[in-house]
Amino acid sequence: MSAPSPPAATPAAGINSARSALKFGAGQAAELWLDRRRRDRRLAELAALAREAGIPVRQVDREALDAAAGGANHQGAIAWVQGPASRPVQDLDALLAGLDHPPLLLILDGVTDPHNLGACLRSADGAGADAVVAPKDKAVGLTPVAVKVASGAAESVPFVQVTNLARTLERLKDAGVWLIGTADDAAQGLFQADLRGPIGIVLGAEGTGMRRLTREHCDLLVHLPMRGRVESLNVSVAAGVCLYEALRQREQRPA
């Protein structure tokens, strides 16, 4: 039996990612692939969701799923999502204009590990961040692995990829967004910073941190308090700490 031809779309691999694509894909889900040898409740639920939405369901061999997933654990399911995997920088203007609260953005400068990007997207979704911004060059995009690790957050959180990050930071500052970068040598700690207003939290790449130009565009630099022997945290862990501190401050009631 010949392998099926993938549609001209992006694969959302894994049960959670496929479910999110079918439920929240804004009509962009083109096709659902399921492992023809598996018969279980979760795959049957995905098939029912797809059929309710009028999305074709194909039973395929595991080998075809493995090839399409590109190394991600697909769990027997891939939803093919049409359209670009990321949003252009122009979408930021409309996004900011449409908010009824101070924006909370996560800005990643050169994160190259898809597992880290997926984890950052997941934390961004959990903390209620309005978008994740990253450069196109020398950084990972929404690969199947990143989408899988994000567990649905790749569909729910706008991921904006930009050609020139420094220019985008200037654009955000002109829009009133306060840029707070993380740096080990910063004088001020994260918990002393006011994160309640319109902010973009900027984190650098794994190991090297922010690039010089990115750092120069930040309005404030903060460090994460470290009480143990390790000197720094993984970028996705640091993103979660920063975003949830911002959420904590924003939900805190006046005494």
N, C-alpha and C positions, 0 to 999 in steps of 0.2 A: 504494500500500500504506500503510495507516494505521500510525502509530507505536505500538509496544507500550506498555501501561500498566506503569510501574514497580511492583514489589511494595512493600508497606509495610515498607521496610527501608532501611538505610544503604548507599550504594554504596562498595565498595572498588575503586577504579579503578587499572588497570595490572596487568601480568602478575605482578609480585612480590606486590603487595597481594592480588590475587585468589587466588594460590596459597596465601598465608598464611591467608587467610580460609577456604579450603577445607580446609586441613590442620589449622589450629589454632583454628578458629572454634567449637569445643565444640558442634557441632551447630546453630549459629545461621545458617549459610549457607542462604539460601532459594532462590536461583536464580543461574545463571551466564549472562551475556550475552556472546556472541562476535560479532565482525564477520563477517557472512555472506560477504564478498568475499575474506577472507584465508584462505589455506591454508598454514599453516606448523607446524612441529613443536611449538613452545611452546604454541600455542593448542590443538593436538590433545592435548597432555599435560594441559592444564587441563580439557578436556572429559572425558578419561578419569578424572581425579581426581573430578570432579563426579559422573559416572555411578557410580563405585565407591561413593560416599557416598550415592547415591540422590537427588542434587540435580538438578532439571530444568535442561537446557541449551537456550538459545534462540539461534538465529541471527538477528541483527538488523542493520538498516542502520547505517552509520557515523554518520548524523545522530542516531539515537536514542542512540548511545553518547556522542556529543559533548554532547548535551543533559543526559544523566544525570550525566556526569562533572563538569559545572560548571566547565570550564576546565582540569581536570587532564589530563595526557597518559595516556589510557587504554590505548594500545597495542593496541586491539582487544578488550579484555577488561574486564568489570566483574562482580564477585561482589557480590550483594546480601546483606547480613548483617542478620539480624533482631535486635531488642532494642536497648537504648539504646547510644549510641556511647560513653558514658562511664559511670563508676561513681559512686554516691553516697558521701558522706563516711562513712556508716556502715560501708562496706566496709573502711575503713582499720583499724578495730579488729580485724576478723577477719584481715586481711592481716598486721598486725604480730604478732598472737598466733600465727600459723601459721609464722613464720620460725624457722629453726634457726641464724641468724647475726644479727649486729647489722644493723638495717635501714639501707639507703642509699636516700634519697628525693631526688628533684629537685622543687623547688617553684618555680613560675613565677608572678611577680606581674605580671599584665597584659600578657602577650605577645599581640600582635594579628596578627602576620604568620603565615599558615598554613605558609609555607615554613620559618620559624624553629621553629614547634611541631613540624613533622614531623622536622626535623633534630635537635631536642632529644630526641624520642622514639627516634630511631635511635641517638643516642649513649647514651641511657639503657639501651637494650637491649644495646648492645655492652659497656658497662661493668658490666652486671649490676645496675642499679638496680632496686629492688623496686616502685617506682611513681613516676608523675609526678602532681603535684598542682597545680591551677590554679583560679582563680575563674571563675564563670560569667559575671559581668558585666564588660564592657569588656575582654574577652579572647577569643581565638579558640578554637573547639572543634575536634572531629575532622571538619573539612570534607573533601570529596574530595581537595583539594589537599594538606592536611596528611597524610592517610592515604597518598597516593601518595608523597610525599617520605619518609615514614617507612619505606617499603619493607618492610612486614611488622611493624614494631615497634608499630604501633597495635593489633595483635592480641595481641602477646606481652607488652607492658608495660601494666599497669593504669593507666588514665588517669582520675584522680579529679577531678571538677569540684565545687566547693563554693560555697555561697551566701555564706558569710562567711569569708574567708581568715584574718582575725585570730583568730576563734574556733577555726578549725581548727588554727592554729599553737599556740594554748593547749592544745588537745586533744593534739597531738603532744608537747608539752613535759610534760604530765601523764603521758604514756606512756613518758617517759624518753628522748625523742628530742632531741638537741642540735642547735639551729638555727644554721647558719653562713651568714651573708649575705655577698654580695659587694658591695663599695663601693670606688670609686676612692680615697676619702679615708681608708680604713681604715689603721690604724697597722701591723697585722700582715700579712705576706704569706701567700699560700695555702700555699706550701711549708713554712712554719713551723707550720702548724696540724696538730693530730692528727685525722686523718679515719678512724681505725680503729674507733671506737665507733659507737653508734646515732646517725646524723646525718641531717639534712635540709639540703641545699644550696639556698639561696634566691637566685634571680636576679630582677632587676627587668625592666621593660619596655624595649623598644628605645628608646634615646635618653634616657628620663627616669629609669630605674633603679627601685629599690624605692620604694614609697610610705612615707610617714613612719611610719604605724602598723605596717606590715610590718617596717620596719627596727627599730622599738622592741621587737618581739617576738624579735629575734634574740639568741642568747646570745653570739655572737662575730661580728665583722666582719673580713673579709679582703680584700686587694686582689690582683689578678693582676699579677705583675711585667711591666712594659712597658719594653722596651729600645730601641724605635724611635721614630719621630716621631708615630705615631698614639696617641691618648690612651685608647682603649678598644677592646674586641673586640665583634663581633656576639654577641648573646645565645646563639645556638646554638653558636658556637665556644667561648665562655666556659663553657658547660655541659659541653661535651666535655672541656675542659682540667680543670675541677674534678672531674668524675666519674672521669676516668682517673687523676688524682692520688690520689683515694680508693682506686681499685682497686689502684694501685701500692703504696700503703701497706699495704693489707689482705693483699696477696700476698707482701709482703716477709718473708723468713725471718730470724729472729734470728741475729745473728752468732755 
